[in-house]
Amino acid sequence: MAPYRMPAGPDPRRPTLRRLLGALALALPLTAAPQARACDIALLLAVDVSGSVDSYEYALQLQGIANALRDEDVRAALLQGQVALGVMQWSGAMEQTVSVPFTRLTEPAEVAQLAARIGTLPRAHAGGNTAVGEAIAVAVEQFRQVRDCAHWVIDISGDGDENEGYTLGTERRTAYARGITINGLAIEAAGTGQPITNFYRRNVVTPGGFVITAHQHSDFARAMRQKMLRELIPPMALAPAPRDTQLASLSGFLHLHPR
């Protein structure tokens, strides 16, 4: 009599491919977690608090920024771009204070909270000179916190030209070489023409940047809204970072620093 043999087929002691796939499916989440949206723009607002700005004018500047953030169009642009926004106060040499570090804005409530915070910021400096170059140098270092943001922008506002430090040319070139755009908001006194606007256009903003003029501090809120919309809404907001060919056309803009 022939010995009994087990019928051919899979060994029940070995896991089958179907069982393995089933176990893997149970281990995976039912739905993939949504990916976080990328930050389009990191925008640092650098506010002049030098001796030429009195307490009333200081309040107009801070309220102007707060009111711009409360504007429906600005708020929508901030949220659409997942913007990181910061505020720095600047004056003379060694007088720069980051009052609001970069803050990611993803919800309307966050924009409202930031507007309220900015509107009540205490003044960091008073009575100092105007060291525009040093302000830019400190502003540039803040972007280490937002390396993931696609575009980096410094928005520097002021009512005077540089009268201390005299590092503006060097710091402007450094910012541009690191891929940072500098825009300006020039505050003009009544009946003086546009000397501050011309100074900012010639010496402060980087290639591709722009200057918005406020006619006295009382016009600051209107100018800030206009400037922020231009910075946050394409195509300006999506302007490419500087390239080697652009740098080569400018004296001293030849060394690109990687982020």
C-alpha positions in Angstrom: 0.0 0.0 0.0 1.4 3.4 -1.0 2.2 5.9 1.7 -0.3 8.7 2.2 0.8 12.1 0.7 -0.5 15.6 1.6 -2.4 17.1 -1.3 -0.4 19.7 -3.3 -1.1 23.4 -2.3 0.3 26.2 -0.2 1.7 25.4 3.2 -0.8 26.8 5.7 2.1 27.7 8.0 3.4 30.2 5.4 1.8 33.6 4.9 0.3 34.0 1.5 0.8 37.1 -0.6 -2.9 37.9 -0.2 -2.6 37.7 3.6 0.5 39.9 3.5 -1.2 42.6 1.4 -4.2 42.5 3.6 -2.1 43.1 6.7 -0.3 46.0 5.0 -3.6 47.6 4.0 -4.8 47.5 7.6 -1.5 49.1 8.8 -1.9 52.1 6.4 -4.1 55.0 7.3 -7.4 55.1 5.4 -6.7 58.6 4.0 -3.4 60.3 3.4 -2.7 63.3 5.6 -3.0 66.6 3.6 0.3 68.2 2.8 1.0 71.6 4.3 0.9 74.4 1.8 4.2 76.0 1.0 5.0 79.6 2.1 5.1 81.8 -0.9 6.6 85.0 0.7 8.4 85.9 3.8 7.8 89.7 4.2 9.7 91.7 6.8 8.4 95.2 7.5 11.2 97.5 8.7 9.8 100.6 10.3 11.7 103.9 10.8 11.6 105.1 14.4 14.5 107.5 14.2 14.5 111.0 15.8 12.7 112.5 12.9 9.6 110.4 13.7 7.6 111.9 16.7 5.3 109.8 18.8 2.2 110.8 16.8 3.9 109.8 13.5 5.1 106.6 15.1 1.5 105.7 16.0 0.3 106.5 12.5 2.9 104.1 11.1 1.9 101.2 13.4 -1.8 101.8 12.9 -1.2 102.0 9.2 0.3 98.6 9.2 -2.5 97.2 11.4 -5.2 98.7 9.1 -3.6 97.3 6.0 -3.7 93.8 7.6 -7.4 94.3 8.3 -8.1 95.2 4.7 -10.1 92.4 3.0 -7.9 92.3 -0.1 -4.6 92.3 1.9 -5.9 89.6 4.3 -7.0 87.4 1.3 -3.5 87.8 -0.3 -1.7 87.0 3.0 -3.7 83.8 3.4 -3.5 82.8 -0.2 0.2 83.0 -0.1 0.6 81.5 3.3 2.8 84.5 4.1 5.3 84.7 6.9 5.2 88.3 8.2 7.5 90.1 10.6 8.1 93.6 11.9 11.4 95.3 12.8 11.9 98.8 14.2 15.1 100.6 13.2 16.9 103.9 13.8 20.6 104.6 14.2 23.7 102.4 14.5 23.1 99.5 16.9 19.4 100.5 17.2 17.4 97.7 15.5 14.8 95.6 17.3 12.7 92.7 15.9 9.4 93.5 17.5 7.5 90.7 15.8 9.4 87.6 14.6 8.2 86.0 11.4 4.7 84.7 12.0 3.0 82.3 9.6 -0.5 83.4 8.6 -2.9 80.6 7.7 -6.2 81.6 9.2 -8.2 84.9 9.2 -8.1 84.9 13.0 -4.3 84.8 12.9 -4.2 87.9 10.7 -6.6 89.7 13.0 -4.5 88.8 16.1 -1.3 90.0 14.4 -3.0 93.3 13.3 -4.1 93.9 16.9 -0.6 93.1 18.2 1.2 95.4 15.7 -1.2 98.3 16.4 -0.1 98.4 20.1 3.6 97.7 19.8 5.7 99.9 22.2 8.3 102.0 20.5 11.7 100.4 20.7 14.0 103.4 20.0 13.6 107.2 20.0 15.9 110.1 19.1 18.4 108.2 17.1 19.9 108.8 13.7 19.1 107.0 10.4 21.3 104.0 9.6 19.6 102.4 6.7 22.4 100.0 5.9 22.5 98.6 9.4 18.8 98.1 9.3 19.1 96.1 6.1 21.9 94.0 7.6 19.8 93.0 10.6 16.8 92.4 8.5 18.7 90.0 6.2 19.7 87.8 9.1 16.0 87.2 10.0 15.4 85.2 6.9 17.3 82.2 8.4 14.0 81.4 10.2 12.0 81.1 6.9 14.3 79.2 4.5 11.3 77.3 3.2 9.5 80.4 1.9 9.9 80.8 -1.9 10.4 84.6 -1.9 12.1 86.9 0.6 11.1 90.6 0.8 12.3 93.4 3.0 9.9 96.4 3.0 11.8 99.3 4.5 9.9 102.5 5.3 11.4 105.9 6.3 11.3 109.7 6.1 15.0 110.4 5.7 18.3 109.4 4.0 21.2 107.7 5.6 23.2 109.9 8.1 24.9 107.2 10.2 26.8 104.0 9.5 27.0 104.5 5.8 27.0 100.8 4.9 23.9 101.0 2.7 25.6 100.1 -0.6 27.3 97.1 0.9 24.3 95.8 2.7 22.0 96.3 -0.3 24.3 94.2 -2.5 24.5 91.5 0.2 20.7 91.3 0.4 20.3 91.1 -3.3 23.0 88.4 -3.6 21.2 86.3 -1.1 18.0 86.4 -3.2 16.2 89.1 -1.1 14.1 91.8 -2.7 14.1 95.2 -1.0 11.1 97.5 -1.6 10.7 100.9 -0.1 8.0 103.1 1.4 9.2 106.7 1.3 7.5 109.2 3.6 7.7 112.8 2.2 7.3 116.0 4.1 4.7 118.5 2.8 5.9 120.7 0.0 9.4 119.2 -0.4 9.0 117.3 -3.6 10.2 113.7 -3.6 13.8 113.7 -2.2 13.2 110.6 0.0 11.5 108.8 -2.8 14.4 109.5 -5.1 16.9 108.4 -2.4 15.1 105.1 -1.9 14.8 104.5 -5.6 18.5 105.1 -6.3 20.1 103.7 -3.2 17.8 101.4 -1.2 15.6 99.2 -3.4 17.2 96.2 -5.2 16.9 95.7 -8.9 13.3 94.7 -9.6 12.1 96.4 -6.4 9.9 99.4 -6.2 9.1 102.5 -4.1 5.7 103.7 -2.9 5.5 107.3 -1.7 3.4 108.4 1.3 2.7 112.1 1.3 3.4 112.8 5.0 2.8 110.2 7.8 -0.9 110.7 7.6 -0.8 109.0 4.2 1.1 106.0 5.5 -1.9 103.6 5.8 -2.9 104.2 2.2 0.6 103.7 0.9 1.2 100.6 3.1 -2.0 98.9 1.7 -1.0 99.7 -1.9 2.5 98.4 -1.3 1.5 95.2 0.3 -1.0 94.4 -2.4 1.7 94.9 -5.0 4.1 92.7 -3.1 1.7 89.9 -2.4 -0.3 89.6 -5.6 1.3 88.1 -8.7 3.2 88.8 -10.9 5.3 91.0 -8.5 5.0 88.5 -5.7 6.3 85.7 -7.9 9.2 87.5 -9.4 12.2 85.2 -9.6 15.2 85.3 -7.3 18.3 87.0 -8.8 20.3 85.0 -11.3 23.9 85.1 -12.2 23.2 87.0 -15.4 21.4 89.7 -13.5 24.1 89.9 -10.9 26.8 90.3 -13.5 25.2 93.5 -14.8 25.7 95.2 -11.5 29.0 96.2 -10.0 29.7 94.4 -6.7 26.7 92.0 -7.1 28.8 89.1 -8.3 28.9 86.6 -5.4 25.6 84.7 -4.9 25.2 83.3 -1.4 23.2 80.1 -1.2 20.3 80.0 1.1 
